[in-house]
Amino acid sequence: MSHAESATPAYQAQAVHLPANHLFDTVLPVRPAAVDRGSADRVRPGMVAELLAGGDTLAVVLAGRQALVQGNRLLLAAASQLLAGLRDLGAAPEQVIYLGAALAGSDLPAGTEIVLIVLGEAVAPGAAGIPSDAEWAGFRDIASVLNVTDTALFVEASAVANWHASHTHCPRCGVPTVVEAGGWVRRCPQDNSEHYPRTDPAIIVTVVGPDGRLLLGGGGPVDAKNYSTLAGFVEPGESLEQAVIREIHEEVGVRITRCQYLGSQSWPFPASLMLGFSAITEDSVATPDGVEVTRARWFSREELQDAVLAGEITISGRLSIARSLIEHWYGGRIMDRTDT
C-alpha cells in the first residue's frame, strides 16, 4: 500500500457511493433568517444616525450578557425616545449598532428597522423611559419562551456586543479602534487596518456505535446527571470532519469511521458556531479523558428515554442543537419528566 493510500481517512475509505449531488433527506431543519442585516447599506456613513432621527426604529437593549425583556418577549423600545431618556439620566450607551430590518415572515412588520443599544451597566426598569414591568434577563433565562424573531435578535445582539467588548484595540499596534459600518467594523486609525466580528467554529456530534446505541458524555463531577453530545473547537488548518475525528478520539478514545454534517446553530456566548454532525464508530468502549469528559455512557433508544423519565439523567434542552441531534438519532421527540 502506498503512503497516499495509507493516509486516507477511514471515513473516506468507507464512504458509500451515491449519485452525483445526492442530498440526504434526514437533516436538521433550516430556520429562515428573521432580519436583513443590510451589509451593503450599513457601510454608508451616518446610516444609524438617520435611522434614529426617523423615530420608527426599534431598539434591543443589552448590558453585559443580559437584555431587557418584558413578559415573554424581548423588549423592543422606540430607539430615539430611549436614547433621549438614557442621556438625560447620564447613562449614554457605549454602542449603538445596526442589527437589520425585519423580513417578511418574522414576528415584526416587514421592514421594521432595529438597532442594538449597549449599556455599560444595567439601568433600573422605570428609569429613562424603560417600562417599569421590564426586567433584565440572560439568554438561558428567557430563551425557552421567546419567539423565533426575538431569539434571533438576542443571539445576533449578543454576538456583536461580545465582540466589541473584547476587541477594543488594534491587534497589530494596540491603538484604540474606531467603530464603523453601523457597528460591524472596527478600524485602526494608526495603520488603517479593518477588523470584523469573529466566530469560532465548533463541532458537536452524536456518536453511534456498531449496535446503534448513542454515546453521550459530560464533564464536571463523575456522579453528575447531565449528559449531552460530545463537542470541541475546530483547530486552524483542519476540516470539520478532521475535527470530528480528532475531538472524539481525544475525549473518549473512540475512532470515527464515517460522519455527516446535519446542521448548525449560532451560540455567541461568547462567539461560537456549533456545527452538528452524526458520526459512526465500530468501537463499543469509550474511555473519558478525565479532563473535558469525566463520564461517558452508551444508550439504546429505550434506555435513554427510560433514564430521562426516571430522573436518572438529564439531557440538553430543546433549544439547543445538542437536543436536535439527539432526537435526530432517536427518530422523534424524547419526553422529559416535565412533559408527563
N, C-alpha and C positions, 0 to 999 in steps of 0.2 A: 504493500500500500504506500502511495506517495505521501510526502509531508502534507501536501494540499488536501488530500483525501482524509488523512487522519485528523486534520484540524477542523473539518466540517462539523459544526454543532450538531448534536444528536437530534435536536428538534427539527433541523432542516433535513437531515438524512432520512427521517421517518415521516416527512410531510406527505399528506395524502394528495395525489394528483387529481386536480379538479379542472373543469373547463376554464378557459381564459376569462378573467374579470369576474370570477364567481364571488358572490356575496352570500355570507351565511344569513339565515333568517333570524336566528336567535341571538340578537344583540340588544344591549340596553337601549331604551328609547332615547331619541334626541329631543331635548327640550328646546323649543324655539326661543330666540332672544326676546327680551321684553323691551329693550330700548335700542335706538340707533345712536351709537356713540359719536357720530358726526366727526370722524377723524379728519375728514377733508375740511370741515368748517371750523373746527376748534383752533386751527393754526392761525386764523385771522386775528390780528391784534385788536383788542378791545371787545371781542365777542362776548365774554362773560359780563362785562360792564353793560353792554347793550341789552342783554337778556334781563339783567337785574333792573334796569331802568324801565323795562316794559311792564312790569308789575304782575304778570301772569305766571312767572316762573316759580316752580315749587322747589323746596329745599329739604334734603335729608340732613340731619344734624348728628355729628359724631363727636365724642370726647373720649380719648383713649380708645378702648375697644368696645365702647358702648354707644348705642344710638338712642335717640328719643323715640319712644313708642307711645301709642295711645290705644288702649284696649288690645285688640288682636291685630293691630295694624302698625306699620312703620309710620311715624308722624311725618307728613309731607306738608310743611308750613309754607305760607307765602314768603318767598325769599327776601324781597325788598323790605317788607314790614319787619321780618325777624331781624335782619341785619341792622335796621334802624334801632330797634329795641336793644339789641346787644351793644351797639356803640353807645347808646345813652346810658347803659348800665356799666360802661367801661370794660366790656368783655368782647372787644373786637376779635373776630376769628383769625386763626393762624393761616387758614387757606380757604378760598372759595374755588371749587373745582367743578368743571363741567362733566356731568355724568351722561347726558344724552337726551333724546326726545323719545317719548313713549311710542311704541309701534302699535299698529292695529292688531287687536287680539290680546293686548295686555290688559291689566286691570285699571288703566288710566285712559282718558280720552287720547286718541292718536294725535301725536304732535305736541303733547304737553312737554315743556322743557323742564329739566330737572338738574339742579346743581347740588353739590355737597358742601356743607359748611363744617369746617373742622375747628373745634374749640380747644384751647389749651387745657381747660378744666371744665367740668360739668357745671351748668347753670341750673339752679333750682327751678323746677316747674312752677309756673305762676309769675315768674320774672321775665322781663324782656319780651313780653307777648307770647311766651310759651304757655300753652293751656295748663291749667292747674291740675288736670287729671292725667297729664302725661307723666311718663317715668323713664328712667334710664335703664337699658337692658342690654346684655350681651347677646350675641347671635344664638348661642346654645340655649339661652333662657327663653327665647321667644320664637325660635325657628319652627317649632312644631305647629304653630298656629298661624304663621304668616302665609299670605297667598304667594303665588308664583312671582308676581311682579315685585312685591316687597322683598322677597328673598333675594331676587336677582340684584336689586338696588343695594341691599345691605351688603351683599358679597362684593359687588363692584366698589362700593364706597370704602369698605374695609381694606380691600386690596390696595387701592391707590393711596389711601391715607397712611397705611403702614409703610408703604414705600417712601413717601415724603418724610415720615418721621425718622427713618433710618438712612436717608441719603441726602442730607442737607449740604454736604460739601463735595467738591470735586475729588474723585478718587485718584486723579493724576497729580494735582498740585495742592489740594487741601483748601482751596479758596471756596467760600460760601457760594453756592449756585443760585441762579435766579430762575423763577418759575415762568414757563411759557406754555403756549398751546393749550390754554384752558386748564392747566394743571397736569398735563401729561408729558411734559418735557422739563428737565432742569438743565440749564445751560451754564457753563462756567464762563464768567466774564473775563477770566485771565487768558485761557487758551482756546476759548470758543467751542470746546467740546460739548456735545449734547448727550444727555443721559436719560434713559427711559425706564419705566416701571419693569421690574423683573418678576419672573415666575419660575419657581423651582419645580421641575417635573419629578414626580414620584410614582413608582409603580405600586399597585395594590392588587393582590392576587388570591383567587380561590384555587387551592391546590387539591387535585382529585387523584386518589390513589388507584391501584390496579383493580380493586374491588368496588370502585365507585364511591368510596367514602371520602368525606371532605375533611381536610386538615385545617384546624383553627388554632390560634395561639394567643398569647397575651404576655405582657410584661408586668413588672412590679412583683408583689408578694406571690409566692408559689401557690398559695391556697386561695387566691382571689378568684372570683366567679366570672369575671368578664372575659369573653373570648371574641376574637374577630379574625378577619383576614390578615394575612401577612403583607407587609409593605416595606418600602425603602426608597431612598432617593437615587435617581439616575446620576451616575458619575460622568464627568466630562470624557468624551471620546467613545462612549458605548451606546449601543442602540437600546431601545426599550426592551426588546427580547433578551438581549445580553444582561440587562439589569435584572430582569425577572429571574434568569438562571442563577446569576451571582448571588442576589439577595436571599433567595430561598435556600440555596446551599449554605450560605454563611449563617443564616438564622436558625435553621433546623436540620441541616445536613442532608437535605433531600435533593435528588438530582432530577431536574425537569427535562422531559424528552420532547414535549410539544407545548406551545402556548398560543393563545389567540386573544387579540385586543377586543374588548367588548364595549367600552365607553369611558367617559371621563367626567370628572366633577371638579370645579374650582373649590379650593379650600384655602382662602387667603388669610390664614391665621397662624403665621403672618403672610406666607406668599407661595403656597403650593398649588400645583395642578395634579390631581390624582388621576392616574391613567389605569383603568381597570382591565385586568387580564384573567382568563381562566387558563390553568396550566395542568398538564398531565404528568404523572410520575409513575415509574414502575416500583418505586420504593414503598415499603409499608411500615418502616420505622422512622420516626422523627426524633431528633435529639436537639433540644433547645440549646442555644449558645450560652444561656445563663446571663446574658447582658441585655440585649434588646428583647429577647424572648426567654421567659423563665418557665413557661409551661406550654405544651402542645398536645393536642388530642385529636384523634380521628373520630368522625361521626358518620353513621349512616343517616338517612333521612329520618327514619323513625326515632333513632337515638337522639338526634338533635332536637326534634320537636318535643319529645318527652322531657328532655333535660331542661328546656326553656320553660315549659309549662309547670314543671315541678319546682322551679326556682333554683335548680342545681347550678345553672349557669345563666348568664345574660349575654346577649349578642348586640351588635351595633343597632342603633335606632334607624327607623325607616327613612330619615332624611339623608342618610349617608350612602355613598356609593358602596361601602362595605356591605350594607344590608341588601342593596340591589344585587350585588354579586352573589351573596349567599343564597338569596331567593331565586336567582337565575339558575344556580346549581340545583336547588331544591325542586324547582319546577312550579312554584306558586308561592302564595303568602304563608309565612310562618307565623303562627299565632303566638302572641305574647301573653303573659299572665293577665295583663290588664284587659285583654280582649275578651276574656272569659268572665 
